[in-house]
Amino acid sequence: MMLNSFIHPWRFFVDDVPIRRYARKMEATFPDRPMWVYGSIWDASSWATENGKYKVDYGHQPFVARFTGFKIAGCSAYAPWSCRPVSSSPAGYGLSSQQYAAMQWAQRNHMIYNYCQDYSRDHSLTPEC
């Protein structure tokens, strides 16, 4: 697991474009054990796309996912507090203004659903929101 200490957010990139940023709001929000990368393709259209508004088009199968050139940067969960992860912004968001704009573009053009912005859901189980 790569951990950016208690004050730095987690940032997720695809092809060097940030797609998500999770601010650490409380210690329990983030895991404290090593993690691994796992990929899976499954149909969540009944709940993850505005209550099934967008259905999976199985005409495009087989669906294939690949991880190539996977990189992770940060500090290990077991690293000393003095570990300094790669940082892009002194503002505390961990993204430069260019990266933040790229993330907004990616979310605006590719994100269909954000459970943190679904106020009909019970957010007591999603402290990261």
N, C-alpha and C positions, 0 to 999 in steps of 0.2 A: 504494500500500500504506500502511496505517496501522500504525505500529509504536510500541509503548508502551515503548520502550527495552529494555534487557536484563533488567530486573527485574520488569516488569509483565506479567501474563498477557494473553493474547488472550481477549476475551469476545465471544460471538455472541448476538445478541438477535433475537427475532421478536416484533413488536408490543410492544416495550419489555419483554419477559420474557426474561431470560437463559436460554439453552438449553444452552450449552456453555461451558466455561472451560478453556483450555489454559495450564498453567504453563510458563514458559520454563525448561527444565532444562539446555539447552546451546545455544550459539550456532547450531549446525547445525539445531536443531529448527524454526526459522522462516526463511522466505525473506528475502533481502536485496535483492530487486528489486521494483518496483511490481507490484501484482496487479490483477485486475479481477473483476467479478462475472459468473458464467456459471451458467446453470441448465440442468439436463438431467433428464429422467425416464427411468429405465431399470429393468429388472427385475433386482434383485440378491438375490431371495429364495432362490436356491440357496446363498448363503453368508452373507448379512447378517441372516438371521432365524432364528438357532439351527439352522443347517444345513437350511434350507428348511421349517421348521415352519410358517411363515406364508407363504402363496402370494399373489401379486398377483391381485386380482379384476378381470379385464378387463371385467366387466360394468359397471363404473363409468366406462369410457372415453367420450369422449376426455378424457385427462388434460391439464390446463392449469395452467401456472405463470405467475405475474405478480409483478413487482417494482414496487411503487408506494411513493412516499415513501421511497425507499432513502436511509438516512443512514449515514454513517461518521464516527467521531470518533477522533481520535488524532493522532499525529505522522507526517508523511511519512517515508519511508525516507531522504530526503535532508535532513531537518530537522536543525538543530544539536542537540547533546545537551541544550541548555538548554530544549528544547521540553517543555512540561508537558501531557500528554494529560488528558482529562477523567478524574477519579478519583472513585470512590464510597466508598472505604474506606481508612482509614489502616492497616488491618491487613495490607495487602499483597496481598490476594486480589482487589482491584479491584471487589468487589461489596459493597453494603451488606448487613446481615443480612436485610432484607426481600427484596432481590434474590436472595440466596443461597437463601432459603426458596422463592422462586418458581421458581428453577432446579431445585431438588430436586423440587418438585411436578411441573414439566414433564417432567423425566426419568423420574420414577416413573410418570407417567400416559401418557406418549407415546413414550418410548424403548423400542424392542424389543431392540436389540442394541448393545453397546458393545465394540468390538474391544479396547479397553484392559483390559477385565475378562475377556476370553476367554483364560484361561491355557493353553489347548491350542494357541494360535498362537505362532509365533516372534516375539518382540518385539524382536529385534535390528534390524528394519527400521522400528520405530515408536518412536523415542527419546522422543517426546512422552508416551508412556505411563509 
